[in-house]
Amino acid sequence: MIVIKRTHNQQEAKIIVSYLNAHGVEAELLDGNINAVLPIVPGGVRIAVPDDQEAQAHRLLNEVQNGSQAINEGDADP
């Protein structure tokens, strides 16, 4: 597993993980337990993917950043 992104907001991290999962990337939320106690973690919540899916995950996140795809809060698991 390799960390591809950090975010200081657990909800944002969950949305990103759900988005990647929906597109076939086996993303996982790390540091989620500490964030249940602290809504904002100074070091951030890490999002990790298998090494062989790193390029695909970065491509998907770049598409979102460039505006060719959108992540909606509805993409996240409840």
C-alpha positions in Angstrom: 0.0 0.0 0.0 1.1 3.5 -0.8 -0.3 6.8 0.6 -1.5 8.9 -2.3 -3.2 11.8 -0.4 -3.7 13.4 3.0 -6.6 15.5 4.0 -7.4 17.1 7.4 -11.1 16.3 7.1 -12.4 12.8 7.6 -15.6 13.3 5.6 -13.5 14.6 2.6 -11.3 11.5 2.9 -14.3 9.2 3.0 -15.7 10.8 -0.2 -12.3 10.4 -2.0 -12.0 6.8 -0.9 -15.6 6.0 -2.0 -14.9 7.7 -5.4 -11.8 5.7 -6.0 -13.5 2.5 -4.9 -16.3 3.2 -7.3 -13.8 3.5 -10.1 -12.1 0.2 -9.3 -9.3 1.4 -7.1 -9.0 -0.5 -3.7 -8.4 2.7 -1.7 -8.4 2.6 2.1 -8.8 5.3 4.7 -5.9 5.2 7.3 -5.9 7.1 10.6 -9.8 7.0 10.6 -10.0 5.9 14.3 -8.2 8.9 15.6 -10.4 11.2 13.5 -13.5 9.8 15.2 -12.2 11.5 18.4 -10.6 14.6 16.7 -12.6 16.0 13.7 -9.4 17.7 12.4 -6.1 15.8 12.7 -2.9 17.9 12.5 -1.1 15.3 10.4 -4.1 14.6 8.3 -6.0 11.4 7.4 -4.1 9.3 4.9 -5.6 7.6 1.9 -3.7 4.6 0.6 -4.0 2.3 -2.4 -2.2 -0.8 -3.6 1.1 0.0 -5.2 0.0 -1.3 -8.6 -3.1 1.1 -8.6 -1.2 4.3 -7.7 -1.1 5.6 -11.2 -4.8 5.0 -11.8 -5.7 6.7 -8.5 -3.6 9.8 -9.3 -5.1 9.9 -12.7 -8.6 9.9 -11.3 -7.8 12.5 -8.7 -6.2 14.7 -11.3 -9.3 14.5 -13.5 -11.4 15.7 -10.5 -8.9 18.5 -9.8 -8.9 19.6 -13.5 -12.7 19.6 -13.6 -13.3 16.8 -16.0 -14.9 14.7 -13.3 -16.7 15.6 -10.1 -16.9 14.1 -6.7 -20.2 14.6 -4.9 -20.9 14.1 -1.2 -23.5 11.5 -2.3 -20.5 9.3 -3.4 -19.5 8.7 0.2 -20.8 5.8 2.2 -23.2 6.8 5.0 
